[in-house]
Amino acid sequence: MKKIALFALLLVIGAAAGHAQESRQDFSISGTGLIEPYVTSTTDVKVSAKRGFGALFSYRFMLTPRGAIEANYQYVQNNMHYVAPSYNYNVNTQLQEGSLAYVYNRTYKKYTPFVEAGGAALIFYNVRNLATTTLDVKSQTLIAFLYGGGVAYEISPSFDIRAEYRGFLTKVPNFGDPALTTNQYYNIYNPVIGLAYHF
């Protein structure tokens, strides 16, 4: 009986490992940081932002052993600061990202480095609270180029730890207020670390 039980256990473990090796999908949950650079412009508007923190949810489907399509949703909250000769404004914001990217990876034992590129919609929502200067600002959606690279470290056949640098190239938002316009593009830095489950 013990031999049968041991054989059954080994069979289950082998089947699970085989399934993990054949898995073509993964889902990850990550903590994120958002760093928006200081921007000056020809319109005399200067823009800075506090560092934001949030969460990223990603689904990845392997098209080939080295190539995948990835869909992402991210939520971050931070505060943007607009300064010009005639005003000094704060806009408390909630940034939501919806993106789709192609991911290329190579596996070296337990390490899988990867790079990605794609497109994103960034929705800047203005939050009405004590951190926001009273302004007639509106939510704004901007299109961005998404790029990034990172590494995954396998901690079991089904799970890995994933660390990545992501970046967004997009226009500086003005929240629908011409007075906040910079006519500038900037690069948003987005470091990420999280846990992925393969299935």
Residue, then its C-alpha position, 0 to 999 in steps of 0.5 A: m500500500k505504501k509503495i502504491a501511495l508513493f507511486a501515486l504521489l510521484l505521478v502527481i508531482g511529475a504531471a504537475a511539473g510537466h504541466a508547468q513546463e508546458s504552460r503558455q500563460d501567466f498572470s502577475i501582480s506587482g507593486t509599482g513606482l511612478i517617477e515623472p521627470y521635471v519638465t520645462s517648456t517654451t510656454d513658460v510652464k514648468v511641471s514636476a510630480k511627486r513619486g507615485f506608488g501603485a499596482l500592476f496586473s499583467y496577463r502574458f500568453m506565449l506565442t512561441p517559446r521566446g515570444a509572448i503578447e502581454a496585456n497590462y492594467q496599472y493603477v497609480q496615485n500621485n500629485m502633479h505640480y504646474v508652475a508659471p509666472s502667473y500661477n502655482y497649481n497642484v493637481n492630485t491624480q489617479l493614473q490608469e494604464g491599459s496596454l498591450a505589448y510584445v515580449y521577447n525572452r530567453t531562459y538561462k536555468k532559473y533566470t529569464p531576462f526579457v524585453e518588451a515594446g508596445g502601446a498604452a493608453l494612459i488615463f489621467y484622472n483629476v482627484r478633487n481633494l485638499a491636495t488639488t488646487t481649485l481648477d477647472v481641470k478634466s480627466q485626460t487620455l493620452i497615447a504612449f509608447l511602452y518599452g521595458g526590460g527585466v528578469a524573472y527568477e523561477i522559485s518553483p515550476s509554477f511561480d517566479i519573481r519578476a523585476e522590471y523597468r518600464g517606461f512610457l513616452t507620452k505628452v505631458p498632460n494638461f487636463g484639458d486646461p490650455a493654461l497648463t499646456t507645455n507642448q512637450y513630451y516626456n519619459i515616465y519611469n515605472p520600476v516594477i517588482g512582483l510575483a507571476y503564476h504560470f498555468 
